[in-house]
Amino acid sequence: MAFSAKTPRSLIKSDLPSPIHRKLRKHKFLYFSNRRKTHQISSTQPQQQLSFLNTNSLNSSDPNSHLHLLCINGKLQEALNYLDSMQELQIPLDEDTAIGMVRLCEWKRAFEEGSKVYCYVSNSSNSLSLRLGNAFLSMFVRFGKLGDAWYVFGKMLERDVFSWNVLISGYAKKGFFDEALCLYHRMLWVGFKPDVYTFPCVLRTCGAVPNLERGKEVHVHVIRFGFEADVDVINALITMYVKCGDLPKARLLFDKMARRDRISWNAIISGYFENGEYLEGIRLFFKMREHWFDPDLMTMTSVISACESLGNERLGREIHGYVIVTGMSADVSVCNSLIQIYFSLGCWETAAKVFDRMEWRDVVSWTAMISGYENNVLPDKALDTYRMMELHGFVPDEITLASVLSACAYLGKLDMGIKLHELAKRTGFISYIIVANTLVDMYSKCKCIDKALEVFHSIPDKDVISWTAIILGLRLNNRCFEALIFFRQMKVSLKPNSVTLVSVLSACARIGGLMCGKEIHAYALRTGMALDGFLPNALLDMYVRCGRMGPAWNQFNSQKKDVSAWNILLTGYAQRGQGKLAVEFFNRMIKSNVSPDEITFIPLLCACSKSEMVTEGLKYFNSMELKYGVTPNLKHYACVVDLLGCAGQLEEACEFIQEMPIKPDAAIWGALLNACRIHRQVELGEFAAQRIFESDRRSVGYYVLLCNLYANSGKWDEVAKVRKMMKDNGLVIDPGCSWVEVKGKIHAFLSGDDFHPQINEINALLEGIYEKMRVAGLGGPKCDSMDGVEISKAEIFCGHSERLAVAFGLINTVPGTPIWVTKNLYMCQSCHSTIKFISKIVRREISVRDTEEFHHFKDGICSCGDVEILGKALTNTTSERN
């Protein structure tokens, strides 16, 4: 159909509303011609108008040719202006020129301009020709506008294989794989024969789903239509089969190929790598070289990644040498892969050399270095590299931010973490869940759990990692009760993984949540995760910390007995002060051919210390390096100081510190301070405290030890000074909190808690017990022999919360039921005496685990042997509690 310049302007409406029409409500109408015509333009008004509208003047002989020339020269804006001029003069646009305009818009990625051209053309006709329709179809698919492409497809009077191929490819690239396959079958149904371009697209779609049955069906079509010898089609078949996991079929096709190209080799090699068959993939790589095919960059990056997965340093270095010889070392992607393989092998210095020799770097190069340092526990270098990256003007991506935030979390760099948080907000990377999850982890480890909760609640679509990060964060910040609540909320919508269960079990162990721990154990057995990763040892640790050595032994005997499992049980004996059993268990470990590590000797030395087995403890310490090849670190030296000090050998302990081959830290001096407190050696204790505060003025535990030293020696003025020092430094002692599990539910009690629903019953029960203690001549919880300062000290450093928990357990359980209580502080002498008395009169077993050890009360006797209780402090910081 052709329109003359005098044709009246009238909009020919299409049957369906076009997506383009909705975007461009106001537009000019173009009168379109399917064939090129020569228009005679008179020298009257129209000619003058042409000169006026365009300073370059339209080509009076053929405006379409001039417009087509502008398109060929890539002058899009000039072409659009010229098109507007033609439109005003009602000069028809021929098909070739229209196609040129469309292709120019596609090449320039100019969606709005392309949409405008489409509106001009579509308003002049209800349908589109084959060539012009294909041009619009290709343009809209390139822009990812599938709705517009489908509308164009519907307006085309006729279609060819190219039309179907373009539309199928568009749906496949946007991830609409089922729709793409449906289009392919519809194409066959209407009678079109696929060509060499159809099958690769359809087969890639089958591999992406993946759908092996549909892929096999397409394979039959390949044979039926005679394309079984085409290299490109066979390459696509190989790729489809490896994506669907059918390596034997892919290899059979590859071996039967009469002619192969580099893509064939890349497809089969990467296929083996993707399916975990790294060695066979490497063999094929060398076979490729034997057939005189030179690998390209894609081949080399996949081979380097395979070396990383194999963990073969020698092979990796050989591949590196080949890269240098072939000149591929100048490629950024290859160097990035080399950096990653060397970091994965622990050769961070070699990775740094590769990075330093790179002539060009991209953000992936910097990210590979930062994440590599972070994964190799070199967070300082990771942060230094990030600062260099900023100086070189590179903008981090979401992976970079996540790696740097992980390094900040490891080092406790809260200030830098906050700056990165602000950067993530400005750049929009906060919307990436990997960044948000890492922020939760960073804030949690920097003791800003409220900020971590704020970030967590702002995540719209939380995944398993999000929930695991906040659960672990709550556990690290001693908010275990909330951690269990979050875990129950998570299970409503998501299935936890083994890492989540490990985090929750740690929270259960912290507050003595045995029934909750058992539920998780049962869940792990039902879901088949009971043997995954660290979960068996987490279950073992939970039973040990909850004081159930019987179930702990059952778990130990049913799992793989690695050194960590032995260490956990050894720690259980140490916490109970069972030195002889700990030594016997250690000897059994050695007989089982399990080599002890540096962690093994810490509970072993602690057990010897609590049982005053000085000779045995020194023997094991001296044999660490000579017999077992374990070099003692600061923690082992602190254990020896505690071993000597608790046995009253303070001079020997002091000499031991002075003769240490490494500089003592605050924990070692803290062990000496604790020994001075026990034996009331004020002068030496003050010397130890002075050394502690030279390097650590933030740990509350050391102030508590010093207060107890002065209090036990009657120096109350000095106690007041230490308390003032704590206040000036902004330090506070955590309020006493105890947990008791009754009928599968955990109940928490804070010191001075008056808000519990049963608080009146609890207080009445305790008052009755105190009266019985007074009648028995035990003086009750606040006897006359305790002055006001002593009572105040006990309330500050103990809180007496365990009494509330025990009383609650007595009220809500049947007679004879054992009561298990976990506490976050140390048990004072008054609470110890009170619970001893309770266990005698009610004839129940009562267990209280404070921050240092288990106290098992039965018939008025405690398992600790009534060693002095008040102020028995760990030398670690309060954040390192059990």
Secondary structure, 3 states (H helix, E strand, C coil): CCCCCCCCCCCCCCCCCCHHHHHCCCCCCCCECCCCCCCCCCCCHHHHHHHHHCCCCCCCCCHHHHHHHHHHCCCHHHHHHHHHHHHHCCCCECHHHHHHHHHHHHHCCCHHHHHHHHHHHHCCCCCECHHHHHHHHHHHHHCCCHHHHHHHHHHECCCCHHHHHHHHHHHHHCCCHHHHHHHHHHHHHCCCCCCCCHHHHHHHHHHHCCCHHHHHHHHHHHHHCCCCCCHHHHHHHHHHHHHCCCHHHHHHHHHHCCCCCHHHHHHHHHHHHHCCCHHHHHHHHHHHHHCCCCCCHHHHHHHHHHHHHHCCHHHHHHHHHHHHHCCHHHCHHHHHHHHHHHHHCCCHHHHHHHHHCCCCCCHHHHHHHHHHHHHCCCHHHHHHHHHHHHHCCCCCCHHHHHHHHHHHHHHCCHHHHHHHHHHHHHHCHHHCHHHHHHHHHHHHHCCCHHHHHHHHHHCCCCCHHHHHHHHHHHHHCCCHHHHHHHHHHHHHHCCCCHHHHHHHHHHHHHHCCHHHHHHHHHHHHHHCCCCCCCHHHHHHHHHHHCCCHHHHHHHHHHCCCCHHHHHHHHHHHHHCCCHHHHHHHHHHHHHCCCCCCCCCHHHHHHHHHHCCCHHHHHHHHHHHHHHHCCCCCHHHHHHHHHHHHHCCCHHHHHHHHHCCCCCCCHHHHHHHHHHHHHHCCHHHHHHHHHHHHHHCCCCHHHHHHHHHHHHHCCCHHHHHHHHHHHHHCCCCCCCCEEEEEECCEEEEEECCCCCCCCHHHHHHHHHHHHHHHHHCCCCCCCCCCCCHHHHHHHHHHCCCHHHHHHHHHHHHCCCCCCEEEEECCCCCHHHHHHHHHHHHHCCCCEEEECCCCEEEEECCEECCCCCCCCCCCCCCCHHHCC
